[in-house]
């Protein structure tokens, strides 16, 4: 399965509280592949987008994830977005944000990894996120995914994908760090 992370509201954008300091320090954000931070984006960019291939496997009735982008032990897996300064000519990491797989509703994760058409919960009810809100399609329109006959779907057949959307400015006006939980991050099935 693949995951696309869409970051917006970067802390170096014009008018942001720490924008000038972050830009002068050459701050960038990237995704961590094993120990290396790759696909770095400048802190003043309009947005940052990463797409990652994630391995999935069934373990004792649970969907486990792995691969070079995934960190942590089984049951506590996560992705890292890492912030660093490039003012010295090398990337010096100073802060990370954790995107935990445990914060993705299980039905949503399983649907993305399954690669088949499924009803939201098998009973015709819309899929609900961790906060109780209806999970929507990745187009941002806010409508649940629908089959040709109008029934709600998790996703269509084919390679599975999830989209994570989050603002990259933290409550202090600097780079978002620590565990990013809903509603600060939303997860949706890709269309």
C-alpha positions as CSV (number, residue, x, y, z in Angstrom):
1,X,0.0,0.0,0.0
2,X,1.1,3.6,-0.4
3,X,0.7,6.6,1.8
4,X,0.7,10.2,0.6
5,X,1.4,12.8,3.3
6,X,0.2,16.3,2.4
7,X,1.6,19.0,4.6
8,X,0.3,22.6,4.5
9,X,0.8,25.8,6.6
10,X,4.5,25.4,6.9
11,X,6.0,27.5,9.7
12,X,8.3,29.5,7.3
13,X,5.4,30.9,5.2
14,X,5.1,34.7,5.0
15,X,3.6,36.2,8.1
16,X,4.1,33.1,10.3
17,X,5.4,33.9,13.8
18,X,8.8,32.3,13.4
19,X,9.1,32.5,9.6
20,X,12.2,34.8,9.4
21,X,14.2,32.9,12.0
22,X,13.4,29.5,10.4
23,X,14.2,30.7,6.9
24,X,17.5,32.2,7.9
25,X,18.5,28.9,9.6
26,X,17.7,27.1,6.3
27,X,15.2,24.9,8.0
28,X,13.8,22.0,6.0
29,X,11.4,19.1,6.6
30,X,11.6,15.7,5.2
31,X,10.5,12.1,5.7
32,X,12.7,9.7,7.5
33,X,13.8,6.6,5.7
34,X,15.6,4.4,8.2
35,X,18.1,6.9,9.7
36,X,18.2,9.3,6.7
37,X,15.9,12.3,6.2
38,X,15.0,12.5,2.5
39,X,12.8,14.4,0.1
40,X,13.4,17.6,2.1
41,X,11.3,20.7,1.5
42,X,12.2,24.2,2.6
43,X,10.3,25.6,5.5
44,X,8.9,28.5,3.4
45,X,7.3,26.2,0.7
46,X,3.6,26.5,0.1
47,X,3.2,22.8,0.9
48,X,5.1,19.5,1.3
49,X,4.0,16.2,-0.2
50,X,5.6,12.8,0.2
51,X,4.4,9.5,-1.2
52,X,5.7,6.3,0.4
53,X,5.4,2.6,-0.3
54,X,4.5,0.7,2.8
55,X,4.7,-3.1,3.2
56,X,1.7,-4.8,4.9
57,X,1.3,-8.3,6.3
58,X,-1.2,-10.2,8.4
59,X,0.0,-11.1,11.8
60,X,-2.3,-12.9,14.3
61,X,-5.4,-11.4,12.7
62,X,-3.9,-7.9,12.7
63,X,-2.5,-5.8,9.8
64,X,1.1,-5.0,10.5
65,X,3.1,-2.4,8.4
66,X,6.8,-2.3,7.7
67,X,9.5,-1.2,5.3
68,X,12.2,1.5,5.3
69,X,9.8,4.3,6.2
70,X,8.2,2.6,9.2
71,X,9.7,2.9,12.6
72,X,8.8,1.3,16.0
73,X,7.8,-2.1,17.2
74,X,4.7,-4.1,16.2
75,X,1.6,-2.4,17.7
76,X,3.4,0.9,17.9
77,X,4.5,1.7,14.4
78,X,4.9,5.2,13.0
79,X,6.3,7.5,10.3
80,X,8.7,10.4,11.1
81,X,8.6,13.9,9.6
82,X,12.0,15.4,10.6
83,X,13.0,19.0,10.8
84,X,16.5,20.2,10.5
85,X,18.7,23.2,9.8
86,X,21.0,23.4,6.8
87,X,22.8,26.6,7.8
88,X,26.1,24.7,8.3
89,X,25.8,23.0,4.9
90,X,24.6,19.7,6.4
91,X,21.2,18.7,7.7
92,X,21.2,18.9,11.5
93,X,17.9,17.4,12.8
94,X,16.4,19.3,15.7
95,X,12.7,18.2,15.9
96,X,10.5,15.3,14.6
97,X,6.8,14.7,14.2
98,X,5.4,11.2,14.7
99,X,2.5,9.9,12.6
100,X,1.3,6.8,14.4
101,X,-0.5,4.0,12.5
102,X,-2.5,3.4,15.7
103,X,-4.2,6.8,15.0
104,X,-5.6,5.5,11.7
105,X,-9.0,3.7,12.2
106,X,-8.3,0.0,11.8
107,X,-11.0,-0.4,9.1
108,X,-9.5,2.4,7.1
109,X,-5.9,0.9,7.3
110,X,-7.2,-2.5,6.4
111,X,-9.2,-1.2,3.5
112,X,-6.1,0.6,2.1
113,X,-4.0,-2.6,2.4
114,X,-6.6,-5.0,1.1
115,X,-6.9,-3.8,-2.5
116,X,-10.6,-4.7,-2.9
117,X,-14.0,-3.1,-2.8
118,X,-15.5,-3.2,0.6
119,X,-18.5,-1.6,2.4
120,X,-17.4,0.7,5.2
121,X,-18.1,-1.7,8.1
122,X,-19.9,-4.6,6.4
123,X,-23.3,-3.3,7.7
124,X,-23.7,-0.4,5.4
125,X,-22.7,2.3,7.9
126,X,-20.3,5.0,6.9
127,X,-16.8,4.5,8.2
128,X,-16.1,6.7,11.2
129,X,-12.7,8.3,12.2
130,X,-11.2,8.3,15.6
131,X,-13.1,11.4,16.5
132,X,-16.4,10.0,15.3
133,X,-16.5,12.0,12.1
134,X,-17.3,10.3,8.8
135,X,-14.1,9.4,6.8
136,X,-14.2,11.0,3.4
137,X,-12.5,10.5,0.1
138,X,-9.1,11.9,-0.6
139,X,-10.4,14.6,-2.9
140,X,-11.3,16.9,0.1
141,X,-14.9,17.3,-1.0
142,X,-16.1,15.8,2.3
143,X,-18.3,13.2,0.8
144,X,-18.0,9.6,1.6
145,X,-16.7,7.3,-1.1
146,X,-19.6,5.9,-3.1
147,X,-20.1,2.9,-5.4
148,X,-21.9,3.2,-8.7
149,X,-25.1,2.1,-7.0
150,X,-24.8,4.8,-4.3
151,X,-23.6,2.5,-1.5
152,X,-20.7,3.8,0.6
153,X,-17.4,2.2,-0.1
154,X,-14.0,2.1,1.6
155,X,-12.2,2.0,-1.7
156,X,-12.1,0.6,-5.2
157,X,-10.0,-2.4,-6.3
158,X,-6.4,-1.8,-7.1
159,X,-3.3,-0.7,-5.3
160,X,-4.4,0.7,-1.9
161,X,-3.6,4.1,-0.7
162,X,-4.1,6.4,2.2
163,X,-3.8,10.2,2.3
164,X,-2.7,12.0,5.5
165,X,-3.3,15.8,5.7
166,X,-1.8,17.9,8.4
167,X,-0.7,21.5,9.1
168,X,3.1,21.6,9.7
169,X,3.0,24.6,12.1
170,X,2.8,23.7,15.7
171,X,0.9,25.5,18.5
172,X,4.0,27.5,19.3
173,X,4.3,28.8,15.7
174,X,7.3,26.6,15.0
175,X,7.7,23.3,13.3
176,X,5.0,20.7,14.3
177,X,6.6,18.1,16.5
178,X,5.8,15.1,18.8
179,X,2.8,12.8,18.2
180,X,0.3,14.3,15.7
181,X,-3.2,13.1,16.6
182,X,-6.6,13.7,15.1
183,X,-8.0,16.3,14.5
184,X,-4.5,17.8,13.8
185,X,-4.1,15.1,11.2
186,X,-6.8,13.5,9.0
187,X,-6.6,10.2,7.2
188,X,-8.6,9.3,4.2
189,X,-8.6,6.6,1.5
190,X,-7.1,7.7,-1.8
191,X,-9.4,7.8,-4.8
